[in-house]
Amino acid sequence: MKIICKKTDLAKAVQTVSKAVPTKSSTSILECILLRAEKEEITLTGNNLELGIETVMSGNVEEEGSIAIQAKVFGEIVRKLPEGDVVIETGEKDQATVRCKKTKYNLSVKSALEYTCIPDVEWKNRVMISEFELKEAIRQTIFSVADTSSKKAMTGELWEINGKELKIVALDGHRISLRKVKLKKEYEPQKVIVPGKNLAEMIKIIGGDPEKEVAVYFTENHIQFEIENTRAISRLIEGEYLKVEQLLSKDYGTKIKVQKKELQECIDRAGLLLKDDTKKPIILNIEENILSLEVASNMGSMNESMFIVKEGEKLRIGFNPKFLLEMLRVIDDEEVFMYFTSAKTPCTVRDEKDSYVYLVLPVNLSTAA
């Protein structure tokens, strides 16, 4: 095999597929990138058996062939090469040279035959989604996915397509995030659970251009994303997802409208006293058009108030400040609407267009003191 390509193109391709390469694996071949040159195309692949990413880059193929090369070392080498043309060539068995200007590396490689390729399945049920809308929808929900859970489904996001709408739901037992994306045309109903850790990598690949679209394909066991010259394939999570609709009631006893930035900055300041005591809540005291926030810990106490527009009853309620902050950080609106029914029931935050809904469970103030 012998290929010639630009260092910038190679570095970008390696960075992309490395997102699917495990840093450590009991199977050393999975720590490699598959580099394949054939029919004037240079293809790089990373695959951890849960997520596979393949990208095609431009370059000259002088001799066809394929190798598996250790991803971490190869990535560091490519990143530090001088700008210019990179020549990658195989010679003796299990050896490859990487040359760029006056720099030359001789590297050990593995046979491409050992590599586990991305599943080759019949892709159908294609859905076209705006890059920008999809990236934003994942960003605005992914923080609510459970890191670990006895319920495997909670480590993923529910993706549900009905007609001209994609609904994405994430939850971890303390909060729920729901985001709706409008589609340009109607599609067949789909309902899958996508692993959160794989979507966290997809955010880094999706460009976010409002003029471009991502092609998303569904099968019984996989979901595939096609973004220009890159495709990523993720396994799906089996099981039933919690039905959240009944938890997202629009009934309320108290409703407030508050400036998002002001509330976010206030909670951030209050959190300075809670860094060593993560179980202490931040208390929201809702009076007539005034919201007071209070915290108290071993380090001290803090109180701050702000103007709000209120409907309904007065209320005193406590929350984990981390959950409120993570929610506010992903909301782009200048004002947020918060709905409450009592001090012991969840708070919901939704926009007037009903494009997003967030639910956060309160803290029991009698036990948190």
Contacts in CASP RR format, 6 or more apart in sequence:
PFRMAT RR
TARGET T0000
AUTHOR 0000-0000-0000
METHOD contacts of the structure
MODEL  1
MKIICKKTDLAKAVQTVSKAVPTKSSTSILECILLRAEKEEITLTGNNLE
LGIETVMSGNVEEEGSIAIQAKVFGEIVRKLPEGDVVIETGEKDQATVRC
KKTKYNLSVKSALEYTCIPDVEWKNRVMISEFELKEAIRQTIFSVADTSS
KKAMTGELWEINGKELKIVALDGHRISLRKVKLKKEYEPQKVIVPGKNLA
EMIKIIGGDPEKEVAVYFTENHIQFEIENTRAISRLIEGEYLKVEQLLSK
DYGTKIKVQKKELQECIDRAGLLLKDDTKKPIILNIEENILSLEVASNMG
SMNESMFIVKEGEKLRIGFNPKFLLEMLRVIDDEEVFMYFTSAKTPCTVR
DEKDSYVYLVLPVNLSTAA
1 35 0 8 1.000
1 37 0 8 1.000
1 63 0 8 1.000
1 64 0 8 1.000
1 65 0 8 1.000
1 66 0 8 1.000
1 67 0 8 1.000
1 88 0 8 1.000
1 89 0 8 1.000
1 90 0 8 1.000
1 96 0 8 1.000
2 37 0 8 1.000
2 61 0 8 1.000
2 62 0 8 1.000
2 63 0 8 1.000
2 87 0 8 1.000
2 88 0 8 1.000
2 89 0 8 1.000
2 90 0 8 1.000
3 37 0 8 1.000
3 42 0 8 1.000
3 59 0 8 1.000
3 60 0 8 1.000
3 61 0 8 1.000
3 62 0 8 1.000
3 63 0 8 1.000
3 87 0 8 1.000
3 88 0 8 1.000
3 89 0 8 1.000
4 59 0 8 1.000
4 60 0 8 1.000
4 62 0 8 1.000
4 85 0 8 1.000
4 86 0 8 1.000
4 87 0 8 1.000
5 42 0 8 1.000
5 57 0 8 1.000
5 58 0 8 1.000
5 59 0 8 1.000
5 60 0 8 1.000
5 85 0 8 1.000
5 86 0 8 1.000
5 88 0 8 1.000
6 58 0 8 1.000
6 59 0 8 1.000
6 84 0 8 1.000
6 85 0 8 1.000
6 86 0 8 1.000
7 78 0 8 1.000
7 81 0 8 1.000
7 82 0 8 1.000
7 83 0 8 1.000
7 84 0 8 1.000
7 85 0 8 1.000
7 86 0 8 1.000
7 100 0 8 1.000
8 83 0 8 1.000
9 57 0 8 1.000
9 58 0 8 1.000
9 59 0 8 1.000
10 57 0 8 1.000
10 78 0 8 1.000
10 86 0 8 1.000
11 75 0 8 1.000
11 78 0 8 1.000
11 79 0 8 1.000
11 81 0 8 1.000
12 57 0 8 1.000
13 42 0 8 1.000
13 44 0 8 1.000
13 55 0 8 1.000
13 57 0 8 1.000
14 33 0 8 1.000
14 44 0 8 1.000
14 71 0 8 1.000
14 74 0 8 1.000
14 75 0 8 1.000
14 78 0 8 1.000
14 79 0 8 1.000
15 75 0 8 1.000
16 44 0 8 1.000
16 53 0 8 1.000
16 55 0 8 1.000
16 205 0 8 1.000
16 230 0 8 1.000
17 33 0 8 1.000
17 44 0 8 1.000
17 45 0 8 1.000
17 46 0 8 1.000
17 53 0 8 1.000
17 54 0 8 1.000
17 55 0 8 1.000
17 71 0 8 1.000
18 33 0 8 1.000
18 46 0 8 1.000
18 71 0 8 1.000
18 75 0 8 1.000
19 51 0 8 1.000
19 53 0 8 1.000
19 201 0 8 1.000
19 204 0 8 1.000
19 205 0 8 1.000
20 46 0 8 1.000
20 47 0 8 1.000
20 48 0 8 1.000
20 51 0 8 1.000
20 52 0 8 1.000
20 53 0 8 1.000
20 201 0 8 1.000
20 232 0 8 1.000
21 30 0 8 1.000
21 31 0 8 1.000
21 32 0 8 1.000
21 33 0 8 1.000
21 46 0 8 1.000
21 47 0 8 1.000
21 48 0 8 1.000
21 71 0 8 1.000
21 72 0 8 1.000
22 30 0 8 1.000
22 31 0 8 1.000
22 48 0 8 1.000
23 31 0 8 1.000
23 72 0 8 1.000
24 31 0 8 1.000
25 31 0 8 1.000
25 48 0 8 1.000
28 110 0 8 1.000
29 68 0 8 1.000
29 110 0 8 1.000
29 114 0 8 1.000
29 115 0 8 1.000
29 116 0 8 1.000
30 47 0 8 1.000
30 48 0 8 1.000
30 49 0 8 1.000
30 116 0 8 1.000
31 70 0 8 1.000
31 71 0 8 1.000
31 72 0 8 1.000
32 68 0 8 1.000
32 69 0 8 1.000
32 70 0 8 1.000
32 71 0 8 1.000
32 110 0 8 1.000
32 115 0 8 1.000
33 44 0 8 1.000
33 45 0 8 1.000
33 46 0 8 1.000
33 68 0 8 1.000
33 69 0 8 1.000
33 71 0 8 1.000
33 74 0 8 1.000
34 43 0 8 1.000
34 44 0 8 1.000
34 45 0 8 1.000
34 46 0 8 1.000
34 47 0 8 1.000
34 66 0 8 1.000
34 67 0 8 1.000
34 68 0 8 1.000
34 112 0 8 1.000
34 115 0 8 1.000
34 117 0 8 1.000
35 42 0 8 1.000
35 43 0 8 1.000
35 44 0 8 1.000
35 66 0 8 1.000
35 67 0 8 1.000
35 68 0 8 1.000
35 69 0 8 1.000
35 88 0 8 1.000
36 42 0 8 1.000
36 43 0 8 1.000
36 44 0 8 1.000
36 45 0 8 1.000
36 65 0 8 1.000
36 66 0 8 1.000
36 112 0 8 1.000
37 43 0 8 1.000
37 61 0 8 1.000
37 63 0 8 1.000
37 64 0 8 1.000
37 65 0 8 1.000
37 66 0 8 1.000
38 61 0 8 1.000
38 64 0 8 1.000
38 65 0 8 1.000
38 66 0 8 1.000
39 61 0 8 1.000
39 64 0 8 1.000
40 60 0 8 1.000
40 61 0 8 1.000
41 56 0 8 1.000
41 61 0 8 1.000
42 56 0 8 1.000
42 57 0 8 1.000
42 58 0 8 1.000
42 59 0 8 1.000
42 61 0 8 1.000
43 54 0 8 1.000
43 55 0 8 1.000
43 56 0 8 1.000
43 57 0 8 1.000
44 54 0 8 1.000
44 55 0 8 1.000
44 57 0 8 1.000
45 52 0 8 1.000
45 53 0 8 1.000
45 54 0 8 1.000
45 115 0 8 1.000
45 117 0 8 1.000
45 118 0 8 1.000
46 52 0 8 1.000
46 53 0 8 1.000
46 54 0 8 1.000
46 71 0 8 1.000
47 53 0 8 1.000
47 115 0 8 1.000
47 116 0 8 1.000
47 117 0 8 1.000
47 118 0 8 1.000
49 116 0 8 1.000
49 235 0 8 1.000
50 195 0 8 1.000
50 197 0 8 1.000
50 198 0 8 1.000
50 234 0 8 1.000
50 235 0 8 1.000
51 195 0 8 1.000
51 197 0 8 1.000
51 198 0 8 1.000
51 201 0 8 1.000
51 232 0 8 1.000
51 233 0 8 1.000
51 234 0 8 1.000
51 235 0 8 1.000
52 118 0 8 1.000
52 232 0 8 1.000
52 233 0 8 1.000
52 234 0 8 1.000
53 201 0 8 1.000
53 205 0 8 1.000
53 230 0 8 1.000
53 231 0 8 1.000
53 232 0 8 1.000
53 233 0 8 1.000
54 118 0 8 1.000
54 230 0 8 1.000
54 231 0 8 1.000
54 232 0 8 1.000
55 229 0 8 1.000
55 230 0 8 1.000
55 231 0 8 1.000
56 229 0 8 1.000
56 230 0 8 1.000
57 229 0 8 1.000
63 89 0 8 1.000
65 90 0 8 1.000
65 112 0 8 1.000
66 112 0 8 1.000
67 90 0 8 1.000
67 96 0 8 1.000
67 109 0 8 1.000
67 110 0 8 1.000
67 111 0 8 1.000
67 112 0 8 1.000
68 109 0 8 1.000
68 110 0 8 1.000
68 111 0 8 1.000
68 112 0 8 1.000
68 114 0 8 1.000
68 115 0 8 1.000
69 96 0 8 1.000
69 107 0 8 1.000
69 109 0 8 1.000
69 110 0 8 1.000
70 107 0 8 1.000
70 108 0 8 1.000
73 107 0 8 1.000
74 98 0 8 1.000
74 107 0 8 1.000
77 98 0 8 1.000
77 105 0 8 1.000
77 107 0 8 1.000
78 86 0 8 1.000
78 98 0 8 1.000
81 98 0 8 1.000
81 100 0 8 1.000
81 103 0 8 1.000
82 100 0 8 1.000
82 101 0 8 1.000
82 103 0 8 1.000
84 100 0 8 1.000
84 101 0 8 1.000
85 100 0 8 1.000
86 98 0 8 1.000
86 99 0 8 1.000
86 100 0 8 1.000
87 97 0 8 1.000
87 98 0 8 1.000
87 99 0 8 1.000
87 100 0 8 1.000
88 96 0 8 1.000
88 97 0 8 1.000
88 98 0 8 1.000
88 99 0 8 1.000
89 96 0 8 1.000
89 97 0 8 1.000
89 99 0 8 1.000
90 96 0 8 1.000
90 97 0 8 1.000
90 109 0 8 1.000
91 97 0 8 1.000
94 108 0 8 1.000
94 109 0 8 1.000
94 110 0 8 1.000
94 111 0 8 1.000
95 106 0 8 1.000
95 107 0 8 1.000
95 108 0 8 1.000
95 109 0 8 1.000
96 106 0 8 1.000
96 107 0 8 1.000
96 109 0 8 1.000
97 104 0 8 1.000
97 105 0 8 1.000
97 106 0 8 1.000
97 107 0 8 1.000
98 104 0 8 1.000
98 105 0 8 1.000
98 107 0 8 1.000
99 105 0 8 1.000
118 233 0 8 1.000
119 222 0 8 1.000
119 233 0 8 1.000
121 219 0 8 1.000
121 222 0 8 1.000
122 219 0 8 1.000
123 217 0 8 1.000
123 219 0 8 1.000
123 224 0 8 1.000
124 217 0 8 1.000
124 218 0 8 1.000
124 219 0 8 1.000
125 187 0 8 1.000
125 188 0 8 1.000
125 190 0 8 1.000
125 217 0 8 1.000
125 218 0 8 1.000
125 219 0 8 1.000
126 215 0 8 1.000
126 216 0 8 1.000
126 217 0 8 1.000
127 161 0 8 1.000
127 166 0 8 1.000
127 183 0 8 1.000
127 187 0 8 1.000
127 190 0 8 1.000
127 215 0 8 1.000
127 216 0 8 1.000
127 217 0 8 1.000
127 218 0 8 1.000
128 183 0 8 1.000
128 184 0 8 1.000
128 185 0 8 1.000
128 213 0 8 1.000
128 214 0 8 1.000
128 215 0 8 1.000
128 216 0 8 1.000
129 166 0 8 1.000
129 181 0 8 1.000
129 183 0 8 1.000
129 213 0 8 1.000
129 214 0 8 1.000
129 216 0 8 1.000
130 181 0 8 1.000
130 210 0 8 1.000
130 212 0 8 1.000
130 213 0 8 1.000
130 214 0 8 1.000
131 206 0 8 1.000
131 207 0 8 1.000
131 208 0 8 1.000
131 209 0 8 1.000
131 210 0 8 1.000
131 212 0 8 1.000
131 213 0 8 1.000
131 214 0 8 1.000
131 227 0 8 1.000
132 208 0 8 1.000
132 209 0 8 1.000
132 210 0 8 1.000
133 181 0 8 1.000
133 182 0 8 1.000
133 210 0 8 1.000
134 181 0 8 1.000
134 206 0 8 1.000
134 208 0 8 1.000
134 214 0 8 1.000
134 216 0 8 1.000
135 203 0 8 1.000
135 206 0 8 1.000
135 207 0 8 1.000
135 208 0 8 1.000
136 179 0 8 1.000
136 208 0 8 1.000
137 166 0 8 1.000
137 168 0 8 1.000
137 179 0 8 1.000
137 181 0 8 1.000
138 157 0 8 1.000
138 168 0 8 1.000
138 199 0 8 1.000
138 202 0 8 1.000
138 203 0 8 1.000
138 206 0 8 1.000
139 203 0 8 1.000
139 330 0 8 1.000
140 177 0 8 1.000
140 179 0 8 1.000
140 330 0 8 1.000
140 331 0 8 1.000
140 356 0 8 1.000
141 157 0 8 1.000
141 168 0 8 1.000
141 169 0 8 1.000
141 170 0 8 1.000
141 177 0 8 1.000
141 178 0 8 1.000
141 179 0 8 1.000
142 157 0 8 1.000
142 170 0 8 1.000
142 196 0 8 1.000
142 199 0 8 1.000
142 200 0 8 1.000
142 203 0 8 1.000
143 170 0 8 1.000
143 177 0 8 1.000
143 326 0 8 1.000
143 327 0 8 1.000
143 330 0 8 1.000
144 170 0 8 1.000
144 171 0 8 1.000
144 172 0 8 1.000
144 175 0 8 1.000
144 176 0 8 1.000
144 177 0 8 1.000
144 326 0 8 1.000
145 154 0 8 1.000
145 155 0 8 1.000
145 156 0 8 1.000
145 157 0 8 1.000
145 170 0 8 1.000
145 171 0 8 1.000
145 172 0 8 1.000
145 196 0 8 1.000
145 199 0 8 1.000
146 154 0 8 1.000
146 155 0 8 1.000
146 156 0 8 1.000
146 171 0 8 1.000
146 172 0 8 1.000
146 173 0 8 1.000
147 155 0 8 1.000
147 172 0 8 1.000
148 155 0 8 1.000
149 155 0 8 1.000
149 172 0 8 1.000
152 237 0 8 1.000
152 238 0 8 1.000
152 239 0 8 1.000
153 193 0 8 1.000
153 237 0 8 1.000
153 239 0 8 1.000
153 240 0 8 1.000
153 241 0 8 1.000
153 242 0 8 1.000
154 171 0 8 1.000
154 172 0 8 1.000
154 173 0 8 1.000
154 242 0 8 1.000
155 195 0 8 1.000
155 196 0 8 1.000
155 197 0 8 1.000
155 237 0 8 1.000
156 170 0 8 1.000
156 193 0 8 1.000
156 194 0 8 1.000
156 195 0 8 1.000
156 196 0 8 1.000
156 199 0 8 1.000
156 237 0 8 1.000
157 168 0 8 1.000
157 169 0 8 1.000
157 170 0 8 1.000
157 193 0 8 1.000
157 194 0 8 1.000
157 196 0 8 1.000
157 199 0 8 1.000
158 167 0 8 1.000
158 168 0 8 1.000
158 169 0 8 1.000
158 170 0 8 1.000
158 191 0 8 1.000
158 192 0 8 1.000
158 193 0 8 1.000
158 241 0 8 1.000
159 166 0 8 1.000
159 167 0 8 1.000
159 168 0 8 1.000
159 190 0 8 1.000
159 191 0 8 1.000
159 192 0 8 1.000
159 193 0 8 1.000
159 194 0 8 1.000
159 223 0 8 1.000
160 166 0 8 1.000
160 167 0 8 1.000
160 168 0 8 1.000
160 169 0 8 1.000
160 189 0 8 1.000
160 190 0 8 1.000
160 191 0 8 1.000
161 167 0 8 1.000
161 183 0 8 1.000
161 187 0 8 1.000
161 188 0 8 1.000
161 189 0 8 1.000
161 190 0 8 1.000
161 191 0 8 1.000
162 189 0 8 1.000
163 183 0 8 1.000
163 186 0 8 1.000
163 187 0 8 1.000
163 189 0 8 1.000
164 182 0 8 1.000
164 183 0 8 1.000
164 184 0 8 1.000
164 185 0 8 1.000
164 186 0 8 1.000
164 187 0 8 1.000
165 180 0 8 1.000
165 181 0 8 1.000
165 182 0 8 1.000
165 183 0 8 1.000
166 180 0 8 1.000
166 181 0 8 1.000
166 183 0 8 1.000
167 178 0 8 1.000
167 179 0 8 1.000
167 180 0 8 1.000
167 181 0 8 1.000
168 178 0 8 1.000
168 179 0 8 1.000
168 180 0 8 1.000
168 181 0 8 1.000
169 176 0 8 1.000
169 177 0 8 1.000
169 178 0 8 1.000
169 241 0 8 1.000
169 244 0 8 1.000
170 176 0 8 1.000
170 177 0 8 1.000
170 196 0 8 1.000
171 177 0 8 1.000
171 242 0 8 1.000
171 244 0 8 1.000
173 361 0 8 1.000
174 320 0 8 1.000
174 323 0 8 1.000
174 360 0 8 1.000
174 361 0 8 1.000
175 323 0 8 1.000
175 327 0 8 1.000
175 358 0 8 1.000
175 359 0 8 1.000
175 360 0 8 1.000
175 361 0 8 1.000
176 244 0 8 1.000
176 247 0 8 1.000
176 248 0 8 1.000
176 357 0 8 1.000
176 358 0 8 1.000
176 359 0 8 1.000
177 327 0 8 1.000
177 356 0 8 1.000
177 357 0 8 1.000
177 358 0 8 1.000
178 244 0 8 1.000
178 248 0 8 1.000
178 356 0 8 1.000
178 357 0 8 1.000
178 358 0 8 1.000
179 355 0 8 1.000
179 356 0 8 1.000
180 354 0 8 1.000
180 355 0 8 1.000
180 356 0 8 1.000
190 218 0 8 1.000
192 218 0 8 1.000
192 223 0 8 1.000
192 236 0 8 1.000
193 236 0 8 1.000
193 237 0 8 1.000
193 238 0 8 1.000
193 239 0 8 1.000
193 241 0 8 1.000
194 223 0 8 1.000
194 234 0 8 1.000
194 236 0 8 1.000
194 237 0 8 1.000
195 234 0 8 1.000
195 235 0 8 1.000
195 236 0 8 1.000
195 237 0 8 1.000
198 232 0 8 1.000
198 234 0 8 1.000
198 235 0 8 1.000
199 234 0 8 1.000
201 232 0 8 1.000
202 225 0 8 1.000
202 232 0 8 1.000
202 234 0 8 1.000
205 225 0 8 1.000
205 227 0 8 1.000
205 230 0 8 1.000
205 232 0 8 1.000
206 214 0 8 1.000
206 225 0 8 1.000
206 227 0 8 1.000
207 227 0 8 1.000
212 228 0 8 1.000
214 225 0 8 1.000
214 226 0 8 1.000
214 227 0 8 1.000
215 225 0 8 1.000
215 226 0 8 1.000
216 223 0 8 1.000
216 224 0 8 1.000
216 225 0 8 1.000
216 226 0 8 1.000
217 223 0 8 1.000
217 224 0 8 1.000
217 226 0 8 1.000
220 236 0 8 1.000
221 235 0 8 1.000
221 236 0 8 1.000
222 233 0 8 1.000
222 234 0 8 1.000
222 235 0 8 1.000
222 236 0 8 1.000
223 233 0 8 1.000
223 234 0 8 1.000
223 236 0 8 1.000
224 231 0 8 1.000
224 232 0 8 1.000
224 233 0 8 1.000
224 234 0 8 1.000
225 231 0 8 1.000
225 232 0 8 1.000
225 233 0 8 1.000
225 234 0 8 1.000
244 359 0 8 1.000
247 346 0 8 1.000
247 359 0 8 1.000
248 348 0 8 1.000
248 357 0 8 1.000
248 359 0 8 1.000
249 341 0 8 1.000
249 348 0 8 1.000
250 339 0 8 1.000
251 341 0 8 1.000
252 339 0 8 1.000
252 340 0 8 1.000
252 341 0 8 1.000
252 348 0 8 1.000
253 312 0 8 1.000
253 313 0 8 1.000
253 339 0 8 1.000
253 340 0 8 1.000
253 341 0 8 1.000
253 342 0 8 1.000
254 286 0 8 1.000
254 310 0 8 1.000
254 311 0 8 1.000
254 312 0 8 1.000
254 313 0 8 1.000
254 314 0 8 1.000
254 315 0 8 1.000
254 339 0 8 1.000
254 340 0 8 1.000
254 341 0 8 1.000
255 310 0 8 1.000
255 311 0 8 1.000
255 312 0 8 1.000
255 337 0 8 1.000
255 338 0 8 1.000
255 339 0 8 1.000
255 340 0 8 1.000
256 286 0 8 1.000
256 291 0 8 1.000
256 308 0 8 1.000
256 309 0 8 1.000
256 310 0 8 1.000
256 311 0 8 1.000
256 337 0 8 1.000
256 338 0 8 1.000
257 308 0 8 1.000
257 309 0 8 1.000
257 335 0 8 1.000
257 336 0 8 1.000
257 337 0 8 1.000
258 291 0 8 1.000
258 306 0 8 1.000
258 308 0 8 1.000
258 309 0 8 1.000
258 335 0 8 1.000
258 336 0 8 1.000
258 338 0 8 1.000
259 306 0 8 1.000
259 334 0 8 1.000
259 335 0 8 1.000
260 328 0 8 1.000
260 331 0 8 1.000
260 333 0 8 1.000
260 334 0 8 1.000
260 335 0 8 1.000
260 336 0 8 1.000
261 334 0 8 1.000
262 306 0 8 1.000
263 291 0 8 1.000
263 306 0 8 1.000
263 328 0 8 1.000
263 336 0 8 1.000
264 325 0 8 1.000
264 328 0 8 1.000
264 329 0 8 1.000
266 293 0 8 1.000
266 304 0 8 1.000
266 306 0 8 1.000
267 282 0 8 1.000
267 293 0 8 1.000
267 321 0 8 1.000
267 324 0 8 1.000
267 325 0 8 1.000
267 328 0 8 1.000
268 325 0 8 1.000
269 302 0 8 1.000
269 304 0 8 1.000
270 282 0 8 1.000
270 293 0 8 1.000
270 295 0 8 1.000
270 302 0 8 1.000
270 304 0 8 1.000
270 321 0 8 1.000
271 282 0 8 1.000
271 295 0 8 1.000
271 321 0 8 1.000
272 302 0 8 1.000
273 295 0 8 1.000
273 296 0 8 1.000
273 297 0 8 1.000
273 299 0 8 1.000
273 300 0 8 1.000
273 301 0 8 1.000
273 302 0 8 1.000
274 280 0 8 1.000
274 282 0 8 1.000
274 295 0 8 1.000
274 297 0 8 1.000
274 321 0 8 1.000
276 297 0 8 1.000
276 298 0 8 1.000
276 299 0 8 1.000
277 297 0 8 1.000
277 298 0 8 1.000
277 299 0 8 1.000
278 320 0 8 1.000
278 322 0 8 1.000
279 368 0 8 1.000
280 295 0 8 1.000
280 296 0 8 1.000
280 297 0 8 1.000
280 368 0 8 1.000
281 295 0 8 1.000
281 318 0 8 1.000
281 319 0 8 1.000
281 320 0 8 1.000
281 321 0 8 1.000
281 363 0 8 1.000
281 365 0 8 1.000
281 368 0 8 1.000
282 293 0 8 1.000
282 294 0 8 1.000
282 295 0 8 1.000
282 318 0 8 1.000
282 319 0 8 1.000
282 320 0 8 1.000
282 321 0 8 1.000
282 324 0 8 1.000
283 293 0 8 1.000
283 294 0 8 1.000
283 295 0 8 1.000
283 316 0 8 1.000
283 317 0 8 1.000
283 318 0 8 1.000
283 365 0 8 1.000
284 291 0 8 1.000
284 292 0 8 1.000
284 293 0 8 1.000
284 315 0 8 1.000
284 316 0 8 1.000
284 317 0 8 1.000
284 318 0 8 1.000
284 319 0 8 1.000
285 291 0 8 1.000
285 292 0 8 1.000
285 293 0 8 1.000
285 294 0 8 1.000
285 315 0 8 1.000
285 316 0 8 1.000
286 308 0 8 1.000
286 310 0 8 1.000
286 314 0 8 1.000
286 315 0 8 1.000
286 316 0 8 1.000
286 317 0 8 1.000
286 340 0 8 1.000
287 310 0 8 1.000
287 314 0 8 1.000
288 310 0 8 1.000
288 314 0 8 1.000
289 307 0 8 1.000
289 308 0 8 1.000
289 309 0 8 1.000
289 310 0 8 1.000
290 305 0 8 1.000
290 306 0 8 1.000
290 307 0 8 1.000
290 308 0 8 1.000
291 305 0 8 1.000
291 306 0 8 1.000
291 307 0 8 1.000
291 308 0 8 1.000
292 303 0 8 1.000
292 304 0 8 1.000
292 305 0 8 1.000
293 302 0 8 1.000
293 303 0 8 1.000
293 304 0 8 1.000
293 305 0 8 1.000
293 306 0 8 1.000
294 301 0 8 1.000
294 302 0 8 1.000
294 303 0 8 1.000
295 301 0 8 1.000
295 302 0 8 1.000
295 321 0 8 1.000
296 302 0 8 1.000
315 340 0 8 1.000
315 342 0 8 1.000
315 343 0 8 1.000
316 343 0 8 1.000
316 365 0 8 1.000
317 340 0 8 1.000
317 343 0 8 1.000
317 347 0 8 1.000
317 362 0 8 1.000
317 365 0 8 1.000
318 343 0 8 1.000
318 362 0 8 1.000
318 363 0 8 1.000
318 365 0 8 1.000
318 368 0 8 1.000
319 347 0 8 1.000
319 360 0 8 1.000
319 362 0 8 1.000
319 363 0 8 1.000
320 360 0 8 1.000
320 363 0 8 1.000
323 360 0 8 1.000
323 361 0 8 1.000
324 360 0 8 1.000
327 349 0 8 1.000
327 358 0 8 1.000
327 360 0 8 1.000
328 336 0 8 1.000
331 349 0 8 1.000
331 356 0 8 1.000
331 358 0 8 1.000
333 351 0 8 1.000
336 349 0 8 1.000
336 351 0 8 1.000
337 349 0 8 1.000
337 350 0 8 1.000
337 351 0 8 1.000
337 352 0 8 1.000
338 347 0 8 1.000
338 348 0 8 1.000
338 349 0 8 1.000
339 347 0 8 1.000
339 348 0 8 1.000
339 349 0 8 1.000
339 350 0 8 1.000
340 347 0 8 1.000
343 362 0 8 1.000
343 365 0 8 1.000
344 362 0 8 1.000
344 364 0 8 1.000
345 362 0 8 1.000
346 359 0 8 1.000
346 360 0 8 1.000
346 361 0 8 1.000
346 362 0 8 1.000
347 359 0 8 1.000
347 360 0 8 1.000
347 362 0 8 1.000
348 357 0 8 1.000
348 358 0 8 1.000
348 359 0 8 1.000
349 356 0 8 1.000
349 357 0 8 1.000
349 358 0 8 1.000
349 359 0 8 1.000
349 360 0 8 1.000
350 356 0 8 1.000
350 357 0 8 1.000
350 358 0 8 1.000
END
